[in-house]
Amino acid sequence: MTAENVCFSADYAEAREKFLAAARIAGAVTKSYPNPLKGPKGESLSTDAAYIGDRKAPKVLAMFSATHGAEGFCGSGAQVDLLTSGLLESRSKDTAILMVHAVNCHGFAWIRRTTEENVDLNRNWSDYSKPLPENKGYDEIADWLVPSSLSGSVFDDAEKKLQAWREKNGDTAFANCVSEGQFKHPKGLFYGGTGPTWARRTLETILTEWAGHSSQFAVIDYHTGLGPFGYGELICDHEPDQPRSEEHTSELQSH
């Protein structure tokens, strides 16, 4: 059986089963956080945590899968592969591993990027006690991006209006206003929500419970969709020309 067959899965339920089995093999301590909703086949949904190492380890490396639900197939496969590879046994004793499987378990099961609230989790980490960011560009094109019909004259008219807006404002402005997130259109794209989602609250609980003691904490969040098929890219948020950014670039080149 190939590594692909062992590590990767055809659906959320299979991925969860493989993850929990791999965690047991690796000697991890696990805990499940059930989602109140069900999957497409009526199956139970859960975000699962697996912890390897000293519960008081000062350093914790966390790995997340399915922040964007449909991207969980890759992230889950990577987690299962690492858990069964034996590589974690060579880690430093002062470092623990925390794996969070299916952060957005509902989206994973239903093969959707967003949560059950139609929220993109990358736009949900806001302080909802304060005024939320505005996206006036998105407001202008919201009805055309998500028209009431995806065929016929309604769709054709929306496409024409979007094209006219892009010709007037430019492709860069269009890409920015669509992707930066918005908080006014619940059925729209990249919606940030009206408050912390179940997935966000659950992840906050997991991190507090399993990594709140750490003095050094790092995260690897698995995503898919960029670059050629099968191409791996490391993305960091360090400022350009800063030491940490240069270290990241050197590491990427070495791989």
C-alpha positions, 0 to 999 in steps of 0.5 A, a space after each residue: 500500500 502506498 503512502 498516499 493510500 495510508 495517509 490520505 482519505 476520501 472523506 472527513 470520516 475516514 480522515 478522522 479515523 486515520 488521524 486518531 489511529 495514527 495518534 494512538 500509534 504515536 503515543 499521543 494524548 487525544 481529546 475530541 471537541 464535538 461539533 453540534 451539527 452533523 455531516 452529509 451522511 448524518 455522521 458526527 463531527 469533531 475537532 480533535 487534538 493530539 498532544 505528544 510530549 511533556 504537558 509542561 514543555 516550554 516549547 510547543 509546535 502546533 499543526 492545524 488542518 482544515 482551517 478552510 474545510 475543503 483543504 483538510 484532505 491535504 492537511 490531515 494527510 500530512 498530519 497522519 504521515 508525520 505521526 506514523 513516520 517516527 520523526 517526532 521521536 527525535 524532537 528535543 525533550 523541551 518541545 511538545 507537539 500539538 496537532 489539531 485535526 479539522 479546525 473547521 470540521 463542518 467545512 471538511 465534511 461538507 467539502 466547503 471552504 467556510 464554516 457552518 456560518 458561511 464564515 472564512 476563518 481567516 477573517 473571523 479573528 476580529 475583536 467584535 466589541 469594536 467597530 468592524 472594518 469596512 470594505 466599500 469596494 466589496 459593498 459596490 459589487 456584492 450583488 454581482 459577485 453572488 447574483 440571485 441566479 447563476 444562469 440566464 439574464 441575471 447572471 449575464 448582467 452581473 458578469 457585465 457589471 463586474 467586468 465594467 467595474 474591473 475596467 474602471 478600477 483595475 484588476 488589483 483593486 478588484 482582487 483586493 476588495 474581494 479577498 480582504 474580507 467583509 462583514 456586511 454580507 452573510 451570503 457573500 465571499 470571505 465573510 468574517 461573521 458577526 462574532 467568534 464562530 464555533 470553530 474559532 471558540 473551539 480552537 481558542 479552547 484547545 490552545 488554552 488547554 494544551 499550549 497555554 503553559 508554553 513560553 515559545 509557541 509556533 504554528 504550521 497551518 496547512 492550506 492548499 490551492 496555491 501553485 502547481 499541483 503537488 508543489 509545497 510553499 512555505 509562507 510566513 508573515 515576517 516583514 521583508 528584509 528582516 532577519 526572520 524573513 531571511 532565515 525563512 527564505 534560506 530554509 525554503 531554498 534548502 528544501 
